[in-house]
Amino acid sequence: MIVFLIAGLLATAAQTAPAPAPTDAAPKPEKRVCRSETATGSTIPKRICHTKAEWAQIESDNARNVDAVRNRAPSR
């Protein structure tokens, strides 16, 4: 009896067509990039992880801040 049940399940499984792969799947999340940074006054590096886009934004913000400090008129 069990043999017939298993044979029936295998037969129906073989007849069903495999489902097509989804074409509009969700995009893969960006890969994280980790860097080790040592804070001033510390000897222990800290691991910081961001995506490539986030690192680009951080570097852009840092460059803009450096330019702002360099271009600031000296206070007297």
WODAKA-V607843 format. One record per pair of residues at least 12 apart in sequence whose ideal C-beta (glycine too) atoms are under 6 Angstrom apart, sorted by the first residue. I is the first residue (numbers start at 1). J is the second residue. D is the distance in whole Angstrom. If there is no record, write none. Layout:
I:J:D ; I:J:D
This chain:
30:51:4 ; 32:49:5 ; 33:52:6 ; 34:47:6 ; 34:49:4 ; 35:48:6
